[in-house]
Amino acid sequence: MKAAPVFEVGNHRWWVLYDQDERRVIDSNVYIVESNGQSAILDPGGFEIFPQVLAAVAEVVPPTSVAKAFVSHQDPDIASSLPLWNACNDKMQWHIPVLWEGFIRHYGALDAELIGTPDEGGDMVVGGHKLELIPAHYLHASANFHVYDPEAKVFFSGDVGTALLPAGHSIWVGGNQGAESAREFDEHIQHAEFFHQRWMPSNAAKKDWIDRVRQLDIDYLCPQHGSIYAGKNVGRFLDWFDGLTVGTVIPR
């Protein structure tokens, strides 16, 4: 996996770890938040990619600094690496949706410290820096959360924003962190349509999320799959998603 910076001011940083190669498992973006010498890993990935993720983590932060993990929902590409992380550091705290605790325990590490986030949301403190856990229920899991960092203006959006891109894609929509052209966005978003229509079941939940997120000041919208939306592309994505009908395989 490769590592790239997303945000950095002083000792407060965001990193994305990503894999552009074709493989038999879906590609996953893993995010690291670092503040004042403490780190958290967001959606740390599946059992299959744990060695690559751990090696990429070591490129950007000391693995011993990873004190917390955030799990947006219960899927294996999100959290099946939990027992391996726990074997490395059984003092890690795991922030998970409270609804999914009994399911996530099936991955193992029954002694891991799981901190349940209630449906209305909450927060996670990393190195004294507070991150907001934003409800995103039914997008696509029935209990689901995203992470907002108001200082960095970074929004980790889980599966929302995902695009099923070919191997070798850029981690940034448009090819670089400053790319904001409408043409490049339009080329990218073609790869996002099927995923959102198929995996997102509720137009009402989608609308609630969009209304909530539009109130936040976001420079970087960071999905768990595909490329990161920056600058004007954040608003373009929200407008596009707002106009998209989801749950399209439900018989009419």
PyMOL commands that set and color helices and strands:
alter all, ss='L'
color gray80, all
select helices_A, chain A and resi 47-60+63-65+76-79+82-88+98-107+182-189+193-199+203-213+232-242
alter helices_A, ss='H'
color red, helices_A
select strands_A, chain A and resi 2-9+12-18+30-35+38-42+66-70+93-97+113-117+122-126+129-135+145-149+154-158+220-223+229-230
alter strands_A, ss='S'
color yellow, strands_A
deselect
rebuild
show_as cartoon
